[in-house]
Amino acid sequence: MTTETREQLIGAVMLVLLVALMVFLNQTRDPQAGATGETRVEALFGQVDGLGLGAEVRMGGVRIGSVVDQRLDAGYRAVVTLGIDPGVSLPKDSSASVQTDGLFGGKFVIIEPGFEEETLASGDRITRTQDAQVVSEILDLIISEGRAALAERRAQAGQAK
């Protein structure tokens, strides 16, 4: 076996492994969008930055549904339709927030259950929401605070001389 043939074989194996990894990662996204019996509720957000169709909806860390649609309303707010599994009942005063799985991970929706006895039905809307945090804005805030602290230390060091 020549060196060139060996390199081609290794490249082919790596390509197959990469494709298998991509297939595995995509299996965790929206395997049953539009499942029968699911409750479809809307959540109104100012910003959903990076939240895609098929993103998980979680409550208490457990997947209870997925994002099945997104659109803008007349006021340019993001209306996200959530498909909630049939066995899950959400109180009418529940809240929703868009979270990130780690620093650069995917986005998902967290539902915090409320305390009302009446539950959400298909077509209802969750209005208590928290928008997605944009990672670049958070990093800019951290950098600006660091620069301010550095400038303050330099100013204090200059006064001490």
ABEGO torsion letter per residue (X at the ends): XBAAAAAAAAAAAAAAAAAAAAAAAAAABGAABGBBGBBBBBBBBABABGBBBGBBBBBGGBBAEBBABBBBBAAGBBBBBBBBBAABBBBAABBBBBBBBEAABBBBBBBBBBABABBBBBGBBBABBBBBBBAAAAAAAAAAAAAAAAAAAAAAAAAAX
